[in-house]
Amino acid sequence: MVKARARLGASVLLVSAAVPGLVAPPSIAVVAPAVSVDPGGGCWRYVPDLAAPVSEPADPTAITDLSDGLEPWSAGAPALSLSTSGGSAVGRDRTFLLELPEGPVVEPAPTAAASATVTAVLAYGDTVLDPFAAVVEIPAAVADEAVSVGAVEITGGFPIVADGPSLLTLRALYVDVPDLGLRIACNGQVEGVPGGANPATAPAPTAVVAGFDAVASSAVEVAAVSRQRGTGAARAGDTLTLVGSGLDAGATADVELCPVSGDAACVAAAEIVADGEGAWSAEVTVPAADALADVIGDGASTGGGGRIAVRVTPAADPADPAEPAEPAEVRLRFLGEPTVEVEERDGAPRPVRLAGADWDPGRTVRVRGLDDAGDPVGRPVLAVAGERGVLRLRTTRPTRATGLRALQRRPGGPLVVEAELSEAEVEAPVADPTPTAETPVTPATLPPAVAAPPVSSAVTPPADIPEPEPMAVEEVPAPEAATPAPVPTGGEVAVTDAELVGTTTLPDLFGAAPRRILRLTVENIGTTVVTAPGLEISVGRSEDVEPIYASAGLGSIEPGQTQQIEVPIALGVGALGTYRIEGRLGEGETGAFSLTWQTYPWGLIGLNLAGAVLLVWAVNRRLGHRPSPLLAAALVPATAATVPAGAAGGAARADDAVVDLETLERWWALQAVPGGLAAAAVAGPGAVAATVGAPAEDPGAVVDVEAVERWLARLPERGPEGG
């Protein structure tokens, strides 16, 4: 049975390519044209067993071989092509097209026109599909000319059961001519032995294959969002780059912006057409907030933002009774007007907590205090908006600040939100010690008046004072004012991100000078070129530190261009604690940046602690093992006084201690002499005796040898229990 189908499919070539700024969806294939190939192997003519299935290997004993060797697929060069199209997701139907320009030679040749059934056996992965057949006409033979099967096209379909790379293989092709009782089996078998291995009895797969890539289900992804750093949020006017897969080949679908929940109507955004592998891409511009008010619904934030769904709904094909693929959607955040809420708390300095929504994710928000006149006060504080545009910041209220301004630079124009603070703190005026006319002076502030005694003196008439002589005056020209250097003009530079790059090394842990790379991401948010913006960097513990780095200019930046500047910085040896890194690029406020750097030499600290522990342990050990003169008294045997007189070794003694206590006491007395034994030897025995009150004789051995001998002599007299 032959079916006429549009050739939407083709062989599939899997390609992996990296496109900057574009994230390709999973399992999307690039379609290449179908290529005709030599199937390999050959054909075999025989009289079949009509009771056996055509797709099963023939029983050599049940058939009659007509070929005596392997025969070619066609009279000319064999060339077959196989392609697939249609569904690309699990559960959808995939179609194929097998094309054979010319079939094998029919022998014996028919004397009249005959019909032939061409059956294709294919395998989807390891699963052999049911046979697919087509009927062709074979013309009658003219004279002795050979007759071949004409061009054949076979189409069919099969359900996709697994995602990932898939392969469709032609296992065998059979030509049945009932009028001649003939069957021709063609496959990849390379042997042709009558009654043995041949294409009829031992078929082998051919080299004709078609691959395709299937996905688990239809899907859509946001590959990029113009004027945004991520893909999870978009603002009115931003352009979404959408990519999808899993649709049927050539299917159309509607792209809509829909509510995440509820029955509100969707807003139409675009219409797409899938390619031969069910893949597609489209660009959608996000409409204004008022057009999405019903889509966002009750979940809208104060600024009008909220969650929305980008939904892709395949359209039904009137010519195809099959149901269209399931809709696919991806959710993202629609960003409304940015908001900031301020929460002030008691304390000194007064803490301030900021919470905001609908800011551009991943971009820096600069917060600064404002005074009554709207002028900035205090240092700016930087914070980065979260993945969904949420802003969280804790800071302190600047002095004289009555409000706060949050500023975020973006390609589409800056976002600015101002918030009021509670009544500003007024600094107490400093008293002026100098009294003025408006400040009356009390009598207590002046000493009492005292009358001075009158003084009488003769009054001398004034002398004649001569007129001054004329003098030459030399005029000195005033110094000319220095002409200020021209200040580069152009666009405005904003520092959108500042970070320290680098990790703590082993030398840093032991007090070496830590080093990092200060990486600044700068952007020209103006409309003209910024030429030679200067850069200043300050590093220190306090806020008032002098710049340690200054540059007169850093090239030029085109409008809308983003660049990265890297400056190596280092702290001193033994740096410990938190350091502030502040600076400014250019002259504008948007070029200021601030961050902190914490460093602790934990290895050096650990060594000091270990040394202190070892020192304490050594002192305790020394004190715990110091000998004491009183220790010898404990060595006196408790039974020494009960030893009977006349025992072996001499008479009984009440002081039969192995250690001579008297000698030990004299030895300890010598330790008290300044200089020890050496000093006692120099001073003489008399000096020692005078010092310690001991006999002026050689102190002798600490161990009493005679006592040891007597103790050893008593050993046989001890009982069996050693008492």
C-alpha positions in Angstrom: 0.0 0.0 0.0 1.6 3.3 -1.1 0.7 6.6 0.6 1.5 10.0 -0.8 3.0 12.1 2.0 4.7 15.5 1.9 8.4 15.0 2.4 8.8 17.1 5.6 11.4 14.8 7.1 15.0 14.2 6.5 17.9 12.3 7.9 19.1 13.9 11.2 22.6 15.0 12.0 23.1 15.8 15.6 25.2 19.0 16.0 26.5 20.6 19.2 27.3 24.3 18.8 27.9 27.1 21.3 26.2 30.3 20.4 27.1 33.3 22.6 24.1 34.6 24.4 21.8 31.8 23.3 20.9 28.7 25.3 19.7 25.9 23.1 16.9 23.7 24.4 17.7 20.1 25.2 17.5 17.5 22.4 17.0 19.7 19.4 18.4 18.3 16.2 19.7 20.0 13.1 18.1 18.6 10.0 20.3 17.5 7.1 19.1 16.3 3.7 18.5 12.6 3.2 21.5 10.9 1.5 21.3 7.8 -0.7 23.6 5.1 0.4 24.7 1.6 -0.7 22.8 -0.8 1.5 25.5 -3.4 1.4 25.0 -7.2 1.1 22.9 -8.4 -1.8 19.7 -10.3 -2.9 18.6 -14.0 -3.2 15.9 -15.5 -5.4 13.8 -18.5 -4.2 10.4 -20.1 -4.1 9.1 -19.3 -0.7 7.1 -21.2 1.9 3.8 -19.3 1.7 2.9 -20.5 5.2 5.9 -18.8 6.8 5.8 -15.0 7.6 7.7 -12.9 5.1 9.7 -11.1 7.8 11.1 -14.3 9.3 14.3 -16.1 8.1 13.4 -18.9 5.7 13.9 -22.5 6.5 16.4 -23.9 4.0 14.5 -27.2 3.9 11.2 -25.5 3.1 12.3 -23.3 0.2 13.7 -23.9 -3.3 16.7 -21.8 -4.1 16.8 -20.2 -7.6 20.0 -18.2 -7.1 23.4 -19.9 -7.1 25.2 -16.9 -5.7 24.7 -13.4 -4.3 22.9 -11.0 -6.6 23.0 -7.2 -6.7 20.2 -4.9 -5.4 19.6 -3.5 -8.8 21.0 -3.5 -12.3 22.7 -0.2 -11.7 24.5 1.2 -8.6 22.3 0.5 -5.6 21.2 3.6 -3.8 18.5 3.8 -1.0 17.5 6.6 1.3 15.6 6.6 4.5 14.3 9.7 6.3 11.9 10.5 9.2 9.6 13.3 10.2 6.5 14.0 12.2 6.3 13.8 15.9 9.4 14.5 18.0 8.1 13.9 21.6 7.4 10.7 23.5 3.9 9.5 22.7 3.7 11.2 19.3 3.9 9.3 16.0 7.0 9.5 13.8 6.8 8.9 10.1 9.4 7.6 7.7 10.0 7.5 3.9 12.0 4.8 2.2 13.0 5.5 -1.4 14.4 2.9 -3.8 15.1 4.3 -7.3 15.4 0.9 -8.9 14.8 -2.6 -7.5 16.4 -6.0 -8.2 16.2 -7.9 -11.4 13.2 -10.3 -11.8 14.2 -13.7 -13.2 12.5 -15.6 -14.8 11.2 -12.5 -16.6 7.4 -12.2 -16.8 5.9 -12.6 -20.2 3.0 -10.3 -19.2 2.7 -7.4 -16.8 2.5 -8.5 -13.2 2.0 -7.0 -9.8 4.7 -7.2 -7.1 4.5 -6.5 -3.4 7.5 -4.8 -1.9 7.8 -5.3 1.9 10.2 -3.4 4.1 11.2 -4.6 7.5 12.6 -1.9 9.8 13.8 -1.7 13.4 13.2 1.2 15.8 16.2 0.9 18.0 16.2 -2.8 19.1 12.5 -3.3 18.3 11.5 -4.8 15.0 8.4 -3.0 13.6 5.6 -4.7 11.8 6.3 -4.9 8.0 5.4 -2.0 5.7 4.3 -2.9 2.1 3.8 -1.2 -1.2 2.5 -2.6 -4.5 4.3 -1.9 -7.8 3.8 -3.0 -11.4 6.4 -5.0 -13.3 6.3 -4.6 -17.0 6.4 -7.6 -19.4 9.7 -8.7 -20.8 10.6 -7.6 -24.3 12.7 -10.1 -26.2 15.6 -11.2 -24.0 15.9 -8.0 -22.0 16.0 -8.3 -18.2 13.2 -6.8 -16.2 13.8 -5.0 -12.9 11.5 -3.7 -10.2 10.9 0.0 -10.7 11.1 2.9 -8.3 9.6 2.2 -4.9 8.5 4.6 -2.1 7.3 3.1 1.2 5.9 5.3 4.0 4.8 4.4 7.5 4.7 5.5 11.1 5.5 4.3 14.5 5.1 5.7 18.0 8.0 7.3 19.9 8.5 5.4 23.1 11.8 6.9 24.5 13.5 10.3 24.5 17.1 10.9 23.4 18.9 9.9 20.2 17.0 7.2 18.2 17.8 5.2 15.1 15.6 3.7 12.5 17.3 0.8 10.5 16.2 -1.0 7.3 16.7 -4.7 8.1 15.5 -6.3 4.9 13.5 -5.7 1.7 11.4 -8.5 0.1 9.8 -8.5 -3.4 7.0 -11.0 -4.0 5.8 -11.8 -7.5 2.8 -14.2 -7.0 2.3 -14.8 -10.7 5.8 -16.2 -10.9 5.8 -17.9 -7.5 9.0 -15.9 -6.8 10.4 -14.1 -3.8 13.5 -12.0 -3.7 15.1 -11.2 -0.3 17.6 -8.3 -0.2 19.5 -7.4 3.0 23.0 -6.9 4.4 24.0 -10.6 4.1 27.3 -10.9 2.2 27.2 -14.7 1.8 25.2 -16.6 -0.8 25.3 -20.4 -0.4 22.4 -22.5 -1.7 21.0 -24.5 1.2 23.2 -22.6 3.6 23.7 -19.0 4.7 22.2 -16.5 2.2 19.9 -13.4 2.5 16.8 -15.6 2.7 18.0 -18.0 5.5 20.3 -15.6 7.4 19.2 -12.0 6.9 21.5 -9.2 8.2 20.7 -5.5 8.7 21.5 -3.1 6.0 23.5 0.2 6.1 20.4 2.2 5.4 19.6 4.2 8.7 17.9 7.4 9.8 18.5 9.0 13.1 16.4 11.5 15.0 16.4 13.1 18.4 13.3 12.7 20.6 12.3 14.7 23.6 10.2 13.7 26.6 7.5 16.3 25.9 7.0 19.6 24.1 8.9 22.3 25.8 9.7 26.1 25.6 12.5 28.0 27.2 13.5 31.7 27.5 16.9 31.8 25.9 17.5 35.5 26.4 15.8 38.7 27.5 17.0 42.0 26.0 18.2 44.6 28.5 18.2 42.0 31.2 21.1 39.9 32.7 19.0 36.8 33.3 16.1 35.0 31.8 13.8 34.8 34.8 12.3 38.3 34.6 11.3 40.9 32.0 10.1 44.4 31.9 7.7 46.1 29.5 9.5 46.7 26.2 12.0 43.9 26.7 12.3 41.3 24.0 12.0 37.6 24.9 14.0 35.1 22.7 12.0 31.9 22.9 13.2 28.4 21.7 11.2 25.3 21.8 11.0 21.6 20.8 8.7 18.7 20.8 6.2 19.9 18.2 5.2 17.9 15.1 7.2 18.7 12.0 5.7 21.7 10.3 3.1 22.3 13.0 1.9 25.8 13.9 1.4 27.0 17.4 0.3 30.2 19.2 2.5 31.9 21.8 0.5 33.6 24.5 1.1 35.4 27.8 -1.2 33.7 30.3 -2.0 33.9 34.1 -0.2 31.4 36.3 -3.6 30.5 37.8 -7.2 31.6 37.4 -9.5 32.0 34.4 -8.3 35.3 33.0 -7.9 35.4 29.2 -4.4 35.1 27.7 -2.8 37.9 25.7 -1.7 36.8 22.2 2.0 37.4 21.6 3.2 35.5 18.4 2.6 32.6 16.0 5.3 30.1 15.3 5.9 27.2 12.8 8.0 24.2 13.7 10.7 22.9 11.4 11.1 19.3 10.2 12.3 18.2 13.6 9.7 20.0 15.7 12.0 22.8 16.8 11.2 26.5 16.6 12.3 29.9 17.8 10.6 33.2 18.1 11.0 36.7 19.6 8.3 38.3 21.6 8.1 41.9 22.9 6.7 42.2 26.4 3.6 44.5 26.3 2.9 47.4 28.8 1.7 46.8 32.3 -1.9 47.8 31.7 -2.2 45.1 28.9 -1.1 42.5 31.4 -3.2 43.7 34.4 -5.8 40.9 34.1 -3.0 38.3 33.4 -1.2 39.2 36.7 -4.4 39.6 38.6 -4.5 39.6 42.4 -0.9 38.6 42.6 0.4 41.9 41.4 2.9 43.7 43.6 2.7 47.3 44.6 4.4 48.3 41.4 2.2 46.1 39.3 4.6 43.2 38.7 3.8 39.6 39.1 4.3 36.0 37.7 3.1 35.2 34.2 3.3 32.1 32.0 4.5 32.1 28.4 2.4 29.3 26.9 2.8 27.6 23.5 -0.4 25.9 22.2 -0.1 23.8 19.0 -2.9 24.4 16.6 -5.1 21.5 15.3 -4.4 20.4 11.7 -7.7 19.9 9.8 -6.0 17.5 7.5 -4.6 15.4 10.3 -7.1 13.7 12.6 -4.5 13.2 15.3 -4.7 15.4 18.4 -2.1 18.2 18.5 0.8 18.1 20.9 0.3 19.2 24.5 0.8 22.9 25.3 4.1 23.9 26.8 4.8 26.8 29.1 7.6 28.6 31.0 7.1 31.1 33.8 8.9 34.3 34.5 8.5 37.5 36.5 6.9 40.5 34.9 8.6 43.6 36.4 6.4 46.5 37.2 7.5 49.8 38.7 10.3 49.3 41.2 9.4 49.9 44.9 11.3 50.5 48.1 9.9 50.1 51.7 12.0 51.5 54.6 11.9 50.1 58.1 13.7 52.1 60.8 14.8 50.6 64.1 16.0 52.1 67.3 19.7 52.1 68.1 22.9 54.0 67.6 23.8 54.3 64.9 20.2 54.1 63.7 19.7 50.9 61.6 17.6 51.0 58.4 16.2 48.0 56.6 15.2 48.4 52.9 12.9 45.9 51.1 12.2 46.4 47.4 10.5 44.6 44.5 10.5 44.8 40.7 14.1 45.8 40.2 16.2 44.4 37.3 17.7 41.1 38.6 21.4 40.9 38.8 22.0 44.6 38.6 23.4 46.9 41.3 21.2 49.2 43.1 22.9 52.3 44.7 21.2 53.6 47.8 22.2 57.0 49.3 20.8 59.4 51.8 19.2 62.8 51.0 19.0 65.9 53.1 16.2 68.5 53.2 17.4 70.1 50.0 17.5 66.8 48.1 21.3 66.7 48.1 23.1 63.4 48.7 24.6 62.9 52.1 26.7 60.0 53.5 28.4 57.3 51.5 26.5 55.3 48.9 25.6 51.6 49.8 25.4 49.0 47.0 23.1 46.0 46.8 22.3 43.6 44.0 18.7 42.7 43.1 17.8 39.1 43.4 16.8 36.6 40.8 13.2 37.8 40.8 13.9 41.5 41.2 13.7 41.4 45.0 16.0 43.9 46.9 17.1 43.4 50.5 19.5 45.8 52.2 20.5 46.7 55.8 22.4 50.0 56.4 22.6 52.9 58.9 20.9 56.2 58.5 23.3 58.9 57.4 23.6 62.0 59.5 21.2 64.8 58.4 19.4 62.4 56.1 15.6 62.9 55.7 15.2 60.4 52.8 16.8 57.8 50.7 17.3 57.4 47.0 17.6 54.0 45.3 19.2 54.2 41.8 19.7 51.4 39.3 21.3 51.9 35.9 20.0 49.9 33.0 20.2 50.1 29.2 16.6 51.2 28.8 17.1 54.1 31.3 17.8 54.4 35.0 15.3 53.3 37.6 15.0 55.8 40.6 12.9 55.5 43.7 12.9 57.9 46.7 11.6 57.1 50.1 11.1 59.4 53.1 12.6 58.8 56.5 11.2 59.8 59.9 12.1 63.1 61.4 15.7 63.8 60.8 18.2 63.8 63.7 19.4 67.4 64.3 22.9 67.8 65.6 23.3 69.9 68.7 24.8 73.3 67.9 28.3 74.0 69.3 28.3 76.9 71.8 30.3 80.0 70.8 32.4 81.1 73.8 32.7 84.7 72.4 29.8 86.8 73.7 27.9 88.9 71.2 25.6 91.9 71.5 22.7 89.5 71.4 24.1 87.6 74.3 23.8 89.7 77.5 26.7 89.2 79.9 25.7 88.8 83.5 27.7 90.7 86.2 29.0 87.4 87.4 30.9 86.8 84.2 33.1 90.0 84.8 35.4 90.8 87.8 34.3 93.7 90.0 35.5 97.2 89.0 38.3 98.6 91.2 39.1 102.3 91.3 42.7 103.1 90.4 44.5 105.8 92.3 45.0 109.1 90.4 48.4 109.5 88.8 49.8 113.1 88.3 52.4 113.7 85.7 53.7 116.7 83.7 52.3 117.1 80.2 54.9 117.5 77.5 53.9 119.3 74.4 54.2 117.2 71.2 57.3 117.5 69.1 57.3 118.5 65.5 57.1 115.4 63.3 58.7 115.8 59.8 56.9 114.8 56.7 57.9 111.4 55.2 60.2 111.5 52.3 58.9 110.1 49.0 59.9 106.5 48.3 60.0 104.5 45.1 57.3 101.8 44.9 58.0 98.7 42.8 54.9 97.2 41.3 54.9 93.4 41.3 52.6 91.9 38.7 50.0 89.5 40.1 50.7 85.8 39.2 48.6 84.6 36.3 46.0 82.1 37.2 46.9 78.6 36.1 44.8 77.4 33.2 42.9 74.3 34.5 43.5 71.1 32.5 40.6 70.2 30.2 38.3 67.7 31.8 37.2 64.9 29.5 33.5 65.1 28.7 31.2 62.6 27.2 28.7 60.0 28.5 28.3 58.9 32.1 30.1 55.9 33.4 28.4 53.6 36.0 30.1 50.9 38.0 27.5 48.1 37.8 29.4 45.5 39.8 32.5 45.4 42.0 34.0 42.2 43.4 37.2 40.8 44.7 38.6 37.8 42.8 41.0 35.4 44.4 41.2 32.8 47.2 43.1 32.6 50.4 46.4 30.9 49.9 48.6 28.9 52.4 51.0 31.8 53.0 48.0 34.1 53.7 47.0 31.8 56.6 50.4 32.3 58.2 50.5 36.1 58.0 51.8 36.8 54.4 50.4 39.8 52.6 47.1 38.7 51.1 46.5 39.6 47.4 43.3 39.9 45.4 42.1 41.3 42.0 39.6 44.1 42.2 37.3 43.5 39.2 35.0 46.4 38.2 32.2 46.0 35.7 31.6 49.4 34.1 29.0 50.6 31.6 28.6 53.7 29.6 25.0 54.6 30.3 25.2 57.9 28.4 24.8 58.7 24.7 28.3 59.7 23.9 31.8 58.3 24.3 33.5 58.5 27.7 37.1 59.3 27.2 39.8 58.7 29.9 37.7 58.3 33.0 40.0 58.5 36.1 40.1 55.9 38.8 40.8 56.2 42.5 40.9 53.4 45.0 41.2 53.6 48.8 41.9 50.7 51.2 41.8 50.9 55.0 40.0 50.1 58.2 38.3 53.5 58.5 36.2 55.5 56.1 38.8 58.4 55.9 41.7 56.9 54.1 43.9 58.3 51.4 43.7 56.8 47.9 46.4 54.2 47.3 45.8 54.0 43.6 45.0 56.8 41.1 44.9 56.8 37.4 44.5 59.8 35.1 42.6 57.8 32.5 41.5 54.3 31.4 40.9 54.6 27.7 37.4 55.2 26.3 34.0 53.4 26.5 31.4 53.6 23.7 27.8 54.4 24.6 26.0 51.3 25.9 29.3 49.4 26.0 30.3 47.3 29.1 33.9 46.7 30.1 35.7 45.0 32.9 38.6 46.7 34.8 41.0 44.6 36.9 43.3 46.1 39.5 45.6 44.0 41.7 45.5 45.1 45.4 47.3 43.7 48.5 47.3 44.3 52.2 50.2 44.4 54.5 51.9 41.5 56.2 49.9 40.2 59.2 46.7 41.9 58.0 43.8 41.0 60.3 40.2 42.0 60.4 37.8 43.8 58.0 39.1 46.4 55.5 37.0 48.8 53.4 37.7 49.2 49.7 36.2 52.3 48.2 36.8 54.2 45.0 35.3 56.1 42.1 35.6 55.8 38.3 35.1 59.1 36.6 33.4 62.2 38.1 29.8 61.1 38.5 28.1 59.6 41.5 27.3 56.5 39.6 31.0 55.7 39.3 31.4 55.2 43.1 31.8 51.7 44.5 32.4 50.2 48.0 33.0 46.7 49.3 34.7 45.0 52.3 37.6 42.6 52.5 37.9 40.2 55.5 41.2 38.4 56.1 42.4 36.4 59.1 45.7 34.5 59.4 44.2 31.5 61.0 47.3 29.4 60.6 49.4 32.0 62.5 46.7 32.3 65.2 46.6 28.5 65.5 50.3 28.3 66.0 50.2 31.0 68.7 47.4 29.1 70.5 49.3 25.8 70.2 52.5 27.4 71.6 50.5 28.8 74.6 49.0 25.4 75.3 52.4 23.7 75.1 53.9 26.3 77.4 51.2 25.8 80.0 51.6 22.0 79.7 55.4 22.2 80.2 55.1 24.4 83.3 52.5 22.0 84.8 54.6 19.0 84.0 57.7 20.6 85.5 55.8 21.5 88.7 54.1 18.1 88.9 57.4 16.1 88.6 59.6 18.2 90.9 61.2 15.9 93.7 60.4 16.7 97.3 62.5 15.9 100.4 59.4 14.6 102.2 59.1 11.8 99.5 61.9 9.8 101.1 60.0 9.5 104.4 57.3 7.5 102.7 59.9 4.9 101.6 60.6 3.7 105.2 59.2 0.1 105.5 56.4 -0.1 108.0 57.9 -3.4 109.5 61.4 -2.0 109.9 61.0 -1.7 113.8 59.7 -5.3 114.1 62.8 -7.0 112.6 64.3 -9.3 115.3 67.7 -8.7 116.6 70.5 -10.8 115.3 69.0 -11.3 111.9 71.3 -11.8 109.0 73.1 -8.7 108.0 73.5 -7.2 111.5 71.5 -5.9 114.4 68.0 -4.6 114.0 67.6 -0.8 113.4 64.5 1.3 113.5 65.8 3.4 110.6 66.5 0.5 108.1 65.4 2.5 105.1 67.1 1.8 101.8 67.4 5.6 101.3 69.7 7.2 103.9 67.4 10.0 105.1 70.1 11.9 106.9 72.3 12.0 103.9 69.3 12.9 101.7 68.6 15.9 104.0 72.2 17.0 103.8 72.0 16.7 100.0 68.9 18.9 99.8 70.7 21.4 102.2 73.5 21.7 99.7 71.0 22.6 97.0 70.1 25.7 99.0 73.7 27.0 98.9 74.0 29.7 96.2 75.9 28.1 93.4 75.0 24.6 94.3 77.6 21.9 94.9 80.3 23.8 93.1 80.0 26.8 95.4 80.1 24.5 98.4 83.3 22.9 97.2 85.0 26.2 96.7 83.8 27.6 100.1 84.9 24.4 101.9 83.1 22.1 104.3 83.0 24.7 107.0 81.2 27.2 105.0 78.5 24.6 104.2 78.1 23.6 107.8 77.8 27.2 108.8 75.3 27.8 106.2 73.0 24.9 106.6 73.8 23.8 110.1 75.0 20.3 109.0 78.3 18.5 109.9 81.3 19.7 107.9 82.0 16.3 106.4 81.5 14.7 103.0 77.8 14.4 102.5 78.2 10.8 101.4 75.9 8.8 99.2 72.2 9.3 99.3 71.6 5.6 99.2 72.8 3.8 102.4 74.7 0.8 101.2 74.7 -1.0 104.6 70.9 -0.6 104.8 70.6 -2.1 101.3 72.7 -5.1 102.4 70.6 -5.6 105.6 67.4 -5.3 103.5 68.6 -7.9 101.1 69.6 -10.3 103.9 66.1 -10.2 105.3 64.5 -11.3 102.0 64.6 -15.1 102.7 62.8 -14.5 106.0 59.7 -13.1 104.3 56.6 -15.2 104.1 55.1 -16.7 101.0 52.8 -13.8 100.7 55.7 -11.4 100.6 54.8 -9.8 104.0 
